[in-house]
Amino acid sequence: MVQTIDTRATFSYVGTIVKYLSVAMSVPLLIAVIYSQDVWVFAVSMVLGVAFGIGLEQLDPNPDLGPREALAVVSLAWLLAAIVGAIPYILAGYGNGSALGHPVNALFESMSGFTTTGATVTTELSFEQHSHAVLMWRQLTQWLGGMGIIVLMIAILPQLAVNGAQLMQSEAPGPGLQKLTPRITETARALWLIYLVFTVTLIAVLYALHLLGAAPNMNMYNAIAHGLSTMPTGGFSPEADSIAAFSPIVQWTIIPFMILAGVNFALFWYVLRDEAAKLIENTEFRIYLGAVALLSGILAVALFRGGAPPTEIGGVTEGVTESALRHGVFQVGSLLNSTGFATADFAQWDTHMHFLLLFTMFIGGSAGSTGGGIKVIRWLILLKTLRRELYTSANPDVVHPVRLGDEVVDEQIIRGILIFTLLYFLLFALAAVFIELDTARIGETLRGTEALAASLATIGNIGPGLGPLGPFGSYEFLPNTTKVLMIILMWIGRLEIVPVLALFVAGIDD
């Protein structure tokens, strides 16, 4: 018998989330008032979003969620958040020649923002083409999606805490959710507080560099904008040249914050509680830092030896240690945990370096971080499981559990990781084939590695790809069919596939 989903309860919960999320448009609305640009755009968008949320709420005044409904709420909340978030782009872009005026482009940009992918369809990033309010909305959507929309709502709305554990478990990146406090609401607030403190700290440091004269174009607007997209590992920037538009000291400043954003935020909670040993003892944390150091070193050596040809933007100086090290560490720190910022046009680098970058993109951040990708802990458990299978093949009578440190990994978690990884690679490969065939249909053929990078950049929530989809390129030229596929990839990639696919298995009943 197929078990069904209570759609009224599900959409009622989603309506509450959409209603309060729409209120976040008051931030770009304030900026619109300050700059006298697009005030009506965000006023109308906020009213429409709130009204839509209230309408959904009325479907069930007292919703009760089970496990299936929790999966549906998380999946649909992220989808409808992107749809509502696209309204300002459509209203602001329609009629002024902006690519964002097209509904598919607007939804692409919105989904890319909320899922912290950072891929864009804008062909010209400038304040002449887009208002300060619209560009800040792009940044804010990434910050809201970074720690998680559901986690935010549970932190600020007590009525959602009843089913908070189920909802957070469905949204949390990685194979498990750590409950830091006895109450799930307090856990959500703790995570968001840490996230907020890191963001504010980065904004303050960036603006201080501006005041000291070390970063002339890092004004308050840019400091806030890049603070809002660094900690969520987002990658959007109001500057067309991304972080290459800023001085080397700004690039060095952003590097540690990008790396921190890829760490399990629960570990920072333990540090605050004078349990810093848990950070150092954490196996995933040590391997994550080791991967950053090793891959950064390999890339830096390649850049030092002239692996990157001169480019117009953010060129790497051959034979200069600081330049090679800065670009090497920055790009690994950015791509490994799916931030997507760039200090150089790596799409123009040598082919062997492209394969190194693709390998880096596959790793991902830590479970419980804001990073995308497969996640370090999954790779670790997969390798340990492979080693166990090889060992037990030769020793069939031996019981050999998979361990992380002193803890035995539950077999259900291992099974879930195997299923996720299989689905991830299957969807990635099928999408790459579709992208290559679909772009060839309109005469915009992407090479094999470029199609692979495009698929990986969206399902892994990374953002930039290779070739014309590189860090200073745009997805605007792609056919709408490919963009729709990428929208779906970004959506299911952020929710780590299972919650979205479960919608089509559980069944729906009115």
MOFEN-V149914 format. One record per residue. N is the residue number from 1. RES is the residue in one letter. SS is DSSP state (~ for helix, > for strand, _ for the rest). OMEGA is omega as a letter, one per 20 degrees, with the letter a starting at -180 (NA if undefined). D_LAST is the distance of its C-alpha to the last C-alpha in Angstrom with 2 decimals. Layout:
N & RES & SS & OMEGA & D_LAST
N & RES & SS & OMEGA & D_LAST
//
This chain:
1 & M & _ & a & 16.45
2 & V & _ & r & 13.89
3 & Q & _ & a & 12.40
4 & T & _ & a & 8.93
5 & I & > & r & 8.16
6 & D & > & a & 6.82
7 & T & ~ & r & 5.95
8 & R & ~ & r & 7.32
9 & A & ~ & a & 10.25
10 & T & ~ & a & 10.80
11 & F & ~ & r & 11.20
12 & S & ~ & r & 13.13
13 & Y & ~ & r & 15.50
14 & V & ~ & r & 15.87
15 & G & ~ & r & 16.73
16 & T & ~ & a & 19.45
17 & I & ~ & a & 20.88
18 & V & ~ & a & 21.03
19 & K & ~ & a & 22.61
20 & Y & ~ & r & 25.38
21 & L & ~ & r & 25.92
22 & S & ~ & r & 26.60
23 & V & _ & r & 29.34
24 & A & _ & r & 31.19
25 & M & ~ & r & 32.10
26 & S & ~ & r & 34.64
27 & V & ~ & r & 36.86
28 & P & ~ & r & 37.32
29 & L & ~ & r & 37.44
30 & L & ~ & r & 40.45
31 & I & ~ & r & 42.04
32 & A & ~ & r & 41.47
33 & V & ~ & a & 43.34
34 & I & ~ & a & 46.14
35 & Y & ~ & a & 46.69
36 & S & _ & r & 45.85
37 & Q & _ & r & 43.48
38 & D & _ & r & 39.91
39 & V & ~ & a & 39.42
40 & W & ~ & a & 37.20
41 & V & ~ & a & 35.10
42 & F & ~ & r & 33.95
43 & A & ~ & a & 33.86
44 & V & ~ & a & 31.44
45 & S & ~ & a & 29.39
46 & M & ~ & r & 29.07
47 & V & ~ & r & 28.09
48 & L & ~ & a & 25.38
49 & G & ~ & r & 24.02
50 & V & ~ & a & 24.11
51 & A & ~ & r & 22.57
52 & F & ~ & r & 19.65
53 & G & ~ & r & 19.15
54 & I & ~ & r & 19.49
55 & G & ~ & r & 16.93
56 & L & ~ & a & 14.26
57 & E & ~ & a & 15.65
58 & Q & _ & a & 14.99
59 & L & _ & a & 11.20
60 & D & _ & a & 12.11
61 & P & _ & a & 15.90
62 & N & _ & a & 16.19
63 & P & _ & r & 13.97
64 & D & _ & a & 14.73
65 & L & _ & r & 14.75
66 & G & _ & a & 15.53
67 & P & ~ & a & 17.21
68 & R & ~ & r & 14.25
69 & E & ~ & r & 12.79
70 & A & ~ & r & 16.42
71 & L & ~ & a & 16.79
72 & A & ~ & r & 13.84
73 & V & ~ & a & 15.25
74 & V & ~ & a & 18.66
75 & S & ~ & a & 17.90
76 & L & ~ & r & 15.92
77 & A & ~ & r & 18.41
78 & W & ~ & r & 21.27
79 & L & ~ & a & 19.92
80 & L & ~ & r & 19.20
81 & A & ~ & r & 22.49
82 & A & ~ & r & 24.31
83 & I & ~ & r & 22.84
84 & V & ~ & r & 23.84
85 & G & ~ & r & 27.07
86 & A & _ & a & 27.93
87 & I & ~ & r & 28.21
88 & P & ~ & r & 31.78
89 & Y & ~ & a & 32.95
90 & I & ~ & a & 31.87
91 & L & ~ & a & 33.43
92 & A & ~ & a & 36.57
93 & G & ~ & a & 37.07
94 & Y & _ & r & 36.40
95 & G & _ & a & 39.73
96 & N & _ & r & 42.03
97 & G & _ & a & 42.11
98 & S & _ & r & 40.05
99 & A & ~ & a & 37.92
100 & L & ~ & r & 35.19
101 & G & ~ & r & 34.67
102 & H & _ & a & 32.78
103 & P & ~ & r & 28.98
104 & V & ~ & r & 29.02
105 & N & ~ & a & 32.04
106 & A & ~ & r & 30.62
107 & L & ~ & r & 27.44
108 & F & ~ & a & 29.79
109 & E & ~ & a & 32.01
110 & S & ~ & r & 29.25
111 & M & ~ & r & 27.59
112 & S & ~ & r & 31.14
113 & G & ~ & a & 31.84
114 & F & ~ & r & 28.93
115 & T & _ & r & 29.19
116 & T & _ & r & 32.99
117 & T & _ & r & 33.77
118 & G & _ & r & 36.38
119 & A & _ & a & 36.37
120 & T & _ & r & 37.03
121 & V & _ & r & 37.14
122 & T & _ & r & 39.75
123 & T & _ & r & 43.05
124 & E & _ & r & 45.09
125 & L & _ & r & 44.58
126 & S & _ & r & 46.83
127 & F & _ & r & 46.88
128 & E & _ & a & 48.17
129 & Q & _ & a & 44.99
130 & H & _ & a & 42.44
131 & S & _ & r & 42.69
132 & H & ~ & a & 43.19
133 & A & ~ & a & 39.85
134 & V & ~ & a & 37.88
135 & L & ~ & r & 39.72
136 & M & ~ & r & 39.14
137 & W & ~ & r & 35.39
138 & R & ~ & a & 35.48
139 & Q & ~ & a & 37.27
140 & L & ~ & r & 35.06
141 & T & ~ & r & 31.81
142 & Q & ~ & a & 33.49
143 & W & ~ & r & 34.60
144 & L & ~ & a & 31.17
145 & G & ~ & a & 29.67
146 & G & ~ & r & 32.65
147 & M & ~ & r & 32.10
148 & G & _ & r & 28.33
149 & I & ~ & a & 25.96
150 & I & ~ & r & 24.12
151 & V & ~ & r & 27.56
152 & L & ~ & a & 28.69
153 & M & ~ & r & 25.82
154 & I & ~ & a & 26.32
155 & A & ~ & a & 30.02
156 & I & ~ & a & 29.76
157 & L & _ & a & 26.72
158 & P & ~ & a & 27.26
159 & Q & ~ & r & 23.77
160 & L & ~ & a & 22.42
161 & A & ~ & a & 25.08
162 & V & ~ & r & 23.26
163 & N & ~ & a & 21.21
164 & G & ~ & a & 23.87
165 & A & ~ & r & 25.27
166 & Q & ~ & a & 22.07
167 & L & ~ & a & 21.44
168 & M & ~ & r & 25.11
169 & Q & ~ & a & 25.37
170 & S & ~ & a & 22.68
171 & E & ~ & a & 24.52
172 & A & _ & r & 28.09
173 & P & _ & a & 30.36
174 & G & _ & a & 31.99
175 & P & _ & a & 31.49
176 & G & _ & r & 31.59
177 & L & _ & r & 31.24
178 & Q & _ & r & 34.30
179 & K & _ & a & 33.82
180 & L & _ & a & 36.90
181 & T & _ & a & 36.72
182 & P & _ & a & 35.51
183 & R & _ & a & 32.69
184 & I & ~ & r & 30.12
185 & T & ~ & r & 30.45
186 & E & ~ & r & 34.18
187 & T & ~ & r & 33.71
188 & A & ~ & r & 31.60
189 & R & ~ & r & 34.27
190 & A & ~ & r & 37.05
191 & L & ~ & a & 35.71
192 & W & ~ & r & 35.27
193 & L & ~ & r & 38.69
194 & I & ~ & r & 40.39
195 & Y & ~ & a & 38.67
196 & L & ~ & a & 39.79
197 & V & ~ & r & 43.34
198 & F & ~ & a & 43.76
199 & T & ~ & a & 42.51
200 & V & ~ & r & 44.83
201 & T & ~ & r & 47.70
202 & L & ~ & r & 47.39
203 & I & ~ & a & 47.25
204 & A & ~ & a & 50.34
205 & V & ~ & a & 52.24
206 & L & ~ & a & 51.52
207 & Y & ~ & r & 52.63
208 & A & ~ & r & 55.66
209 & L & ~ & r & 56.73
210 & H & ~ & a & 56.59
211 & L & ~ & r & 58.73
212 & L & _ & r & 61.20
213 & G & _ & a & 61.57
214 & A & _ & a & 60.21
215 & A & _ & a & 57.10
216 & P & _ & a & 58.04
217 & N & _ & r & 54.72
218 & M & _ & r & 52.54
219 & N & _ & a & 52.25
220 & M & ~ & r & 49.84
221 & Y & ~ & a & 47.10
222 & N & ~ & r & 47.42
223 & A & ~ & r & 47.73
224 & I & ~ & a & 44.44
225 & A & ~ & a & 42.73
226 & H & ~ & r & 43.88
227 & G & ~ & a & 43.24
228 & L & ~ & a & 39.59
229 & S & ~ & r & 39.29
230 & T & ~ & a & 41.60
231 & M & _ & r & 40.04
232 & P & _ & a & 36.51
233 & T & _ & a & 38.26
234 & G & _ & r & 37.02
235 & G & _ & r & 39.95
236 & F & _ & r & 39.47
237 & S & _ & r & 42.73
238 & P & _ & r & 43.86
239 & E & _ & a & 46.97
240 & A & _ & a & 47.03
241 & D & _ & r & 49.20
242 & S & ~ & a & 46.91
243 & I & ~ & r & 49.08
244 & A & ~ & r & 51.99
245 & A & ~ & a & 52.53
246 & F & _ & a & 53.81
247 & S & _ & r & 56.90
248 & P & ~ & a & 57.22
249 & I & ~ & r & 57.15
250 & V & ~ & r & 53.66
251 & Q & ~ & r & 52.56
252 & W & ~ & a & 54.15
253 & T & ~ & a & 52.45
254 & I & ~ & a & 48.92
255 & I & ~ & a & 49.46
256 & P & ~ & r & 49.29
257 & F & ~ & r & 46.22
258 & M & ~ & a & 44.38
259 & I & ~ & r & 45.46
260 & L & ~ & a & 44.44
261 & A & ~ & r & 40.94
262 & G & _ & r & 40.56
263 & V & _ & r & 41.43
264 & N & _ & a & 39.02
265 & F & ~ & r & 38.82
266 & A & ~ & r & 38.84
267 & L & ~ & r & 42.44
268 & F & ~ & r & 43.46
269 & W & ~ & r & 42.21
270 & Y & ~ & r & 44.58
271 & V & ~ & r & 47.38
272 & L & ~ & a & 46.92
273 & R & _ & r & 47.23
274 & D & _ & r & 50.53
275 & E & _ & a & 49.08
276 & A & _ & a & 50.00
277 & A & ~ & a & 51.00
278 & K & ~ & r & 47.35
279 & L & ~ & a & 47.20
280 & I & ~ & a & 50.29
281 & E & ~ & a & 49.40
282 & N & _ & a & 45.92
283 & T & ~ & a & 46.16
284 & E & ~ & r & 43.49
285 & F & ~ & a & 45.22
286 & R & ~ & r & 48.58
287 & I & ~ & r & 47.37
288 & Y & ~ & r & 45.51
289 & L & ~ & r & 48.73
290 & G & ~ & r & 50.73
291 & A & ~ & r & 48.63
292 & V & ~ & a & 49.05
293 & A & ~ & a & 52.80
294 & L & ~ & a & 53.39
295 & L & ~ & r & 51.47
296 & S & ~ & r & 52.92
297 & G & ~ & r & 56.37
298 & I & ~ & a & 55.98
299 & L & ~ & r & 54.67
300 & A & ~ & r & 57.35
301 & V & ~ & r & 60.10
302 & A & ~ & r & 58.84
303 & L & ~ & r & 58.78
304 & F & ~ & a & 62.22
305 & R & _ & r & 63.62
306 & G & _ & a & 62.38
307 & G & _ & a & 59.05
308 & A & _ & r & 57.63
309 & P & _ & r & 59.38
310 & P & _ & r & 60.06
311 & T & _ & a & 57.23
312 & E & _ & a & 57.13
313 & I & _ & r & 54.68
314 & G & _ & a & 55.17
315 & G & _ & r & 57.72
316 & V & _ & a & 58.78
317 & T & _ & a & 62.52
318 & E & _ & r & 63.95
319 & G & _ & r & 66.22
320 & V & _ & a & 65.19
321 & T & ~ & a & 63.85
322 & E & ~ & a & 61.96
323 & S & ~ & a & 60.20
324 & A & ~ & a & 59.20
325 & L & ~ & a & 58.06
326 & R & ~ & a & 56.07
327 & H & ~ & r & 54.20
328 & G & ~ & a & 53.73
329 & V & ~ & a & 52.28
330 & F & ~ & a & 50.19
331 & Q & ~ & r & 48.52
332 & V & ~ & r & 47.86
333 & G & ~ & a & 46.53
334 & S & ~ & a & 44.32
335 & L & ~ & a & 42.94
336 & L & ~ & a & 42.76
337 & N & _ & r & 40.11
338 & S & _ & r & 38.55
339 & T & _ & r & 40.04
340 & G & _ & r & 41.25
341 & F & _ & r & 44.17
342 & A & _ & r & 47.34
343 & T & _ & r & 51.05
344 & A & _ & a & 52.11
345 & D & _ & a & 50.81
346 & F & ~ & r & 50.24
347 & A & ~ & a & 48.96
348 & Q & ~ & a & 52.69
349 & W & _ & a & 53.83
350 & D & _ & a & 55.18
351 & T & ~ & a & 52.99
352 & H & ~ & r & 53.71
353 & M & ~ & r & 52.50
354 & H & ~ & r & 49.24
355 & F & ~ & r & 48.62
356 & L & ~ & r & 49.41
357 & L & ~ & r & 46.91
358 & L & ~ & r & 44.19
359 & F & ~ & r & 44.94
360 & T & ~ & a & 44.69
361 & M & ~ & a & 41.25
362 & F & ~ & a & 39.91
363 & I & ~ & a & 40.87
364 & G & _ & r & 38.66
365 & G & _ & r & 39.04
366 & S & _ & r & 38.61
367 & A & _ & a & 35.50
368 & G & _ & r & 34.61
369 & S & _ & r & 36.31
370 & T & _ & a & 35.09
371 & G & _ & r & 36.31
372 & G & _ & r & 34.33
373 & G & _ & a & 35.19
374 & I & _ & r & 35.12
375 & K & _ & a & 36.88
376 & V & ~ & a & 40.29
377 & I & ~ & r & 39.16
378 & R & ~ & r & 37.18
379 & W & ~ & a & 40.31
380 & L & ~ & a & 42.40
381 & I & ~ & r & 40.31
382 & L & ~ & r & 40.09
383 & L & ~ & r & 43.88
384 & K & ~ & r & 44.46
385 & T & ~ & r & 42.18
386 & L & ~ & r & 44.11
387 & R & ~ & r & 47.35
388 & R & ~ & a & 46.22
389 & E & ~ & r & 45.30
390 & L & ~ & a & 48.69
391 & Y & ~ & a & 50.46
392 & T & ~ & r & 48.78
393 & S & ~ & r & 49.48
394 & A & ~ & a & 53.14
395 & N & _ & a & 52.78
396 & P & _ & a & 50.16
397 & D & _ & a & 51.18
398 & V & _ & r & 50.70
399 & V & _ & a & 47.63
400 & H & _ & a & 47.15
401 & P & _ & r & 44.19
402 & V & _ & a & 43.16
403 & R & > & r & 44.36
404 & L & > & a & 43.99
405 & G & _ & r & 47.06
406 & D & _ & a & 47.34
407 & E & > & r & 43.66
408 & V & > & r & 42.18
409 & V & _ & a & 39.05
410 & D & _ & a & 36.27
411 & E & ~ & r & 35.59
412 & Q & ~ & r & 31.83
413 & I & ~ & r & 32.59
414 & I & ~ & r & 34.90
415 & R & ~ & r & 32.32
416 & G & ~ & r & 29.80
417 & I & ~ & r & 32.58
418 & L & ~ & r & 33.48
419 & I & ~ & a & 29.96
420 & F & ~ & a & 29.61
421 & T & ~ & r & 33.07
422 & L & ~ & r & 32.54
423 & L & ~ & a & 29.35
424 & Y & ~ & a & 31.17
425 & F & ~ & r & 34.18
426 & L & ~ & r & 32.27
427 & L & ~ & r & 30.17
428 & F & ~ & a & 33.32
429 & A & ~ & r & 35.40
430 & L & ~ & r & 33.01
431 & A & ~ & r & 32.44
432 & A & ~ & r & 36.22
433 & V & ~ & a & 36.83
434 & F & ~ & a & 34.31
435 & I & ~ & a & 35.85
436 & E & ~ & a & 39.32
437 & L & ~ & a & 38.54
438 & D & ~ & r & 36.53
439 & T & ~ & r & 39.22
440 & A & ~ & r & 41.89
441 & R & ~ & a & 40.20
442 & I & _ & r & 41.16
443 & G & _ & r & 44.50
444 & E & _ & a & 43.67
445 & T & _ & r & 44.13
446 & L & _ & r & 43.60
447 & R & _ & a & 45.83
448 & G & ~ & a & 44.49
449 & T & ~ & r & 44.81
450 & E & ~ & r & 43.37
451 & A & ~ & r & 40.20
452 & L & ~ & r & 39.91
453 & A & ~ & r & 40.44
454 & A & ~ & r & 37.85
455 & S & ~ & a & 35.17
456 & L & ~ & a & 36.29
457 & A & ~ & a & 36.57
458 & T & ~ & r & 32.90
459 & I & ~ & r & 31.18
460 & G & _ & r & 33.70
461 & N & _ & a & 33.25
462 & I & _ & r & 37.00
463 & G & _ & a & 37.44
464 & P & _ & r & 40.77
465 & G & _ & r & 41.57
466 & L & _ & r & 44.79
467 & G & ~ & a & 46.65
468 & P & ~ & r & 45.27
469 & L & ~ & a & 42.27
470 & G & _ & a & 44.70
471 & P & _ & r & 44.85
472 & F & _ & r & 46.42
473 & G & _ & a & 44.52
474 & S & _ & r & 41.25
475 & Y & _ & a & 38.15
476 & E & _ & a & 38.32
477 & F & _ & a & 40.11
478 & L & _ & r & 37.42
479 & P & _ & a & 35.39
480 & N & ~ & r & 31.93
481 & T & ~ & r & 30.43
482 & T & ~ & r & 32.14
483 & K & ~ & r & 31.07
484 & V & ~ & r & 27.38
485 & L & ~ & a & 27.93
486 & M & ~ & r & 29.74
487 & I & ~ & r & 27.03
488 & I & ~ & r & 24.67
489 & L & ~ & r & 27.55
490 & M & ~ & a & 28.19
491 & W & ~ & a & 24.58
492 & I & ~ & r & 24.28
493 & G & ~ & r & 27.93
494 & R & ~ & a & 27.59
495 & L & _ & r & 24.76
496 & E & _ & r & 26.78
497 & I & _ & a & 24.53
498 & V & ~ & a & 22.65
499 & P & ~ & a & 19.86
500 & V & ~ & a & 18.99
501 & L & ~ & r & 19.36
502 & A & ~ & r & 17.33
503 & L & ~ & a & 14.19
504 & F & ~ & r & 14.87
505 & V & ~ & a & 15.73
506 & A & ~ & a & 13.23
507 & G & _ & a & 10.34
508 & I & > & a & 6.81
509 & D & > & r & 3.79
510 & D & _ & NA & 0.00
//
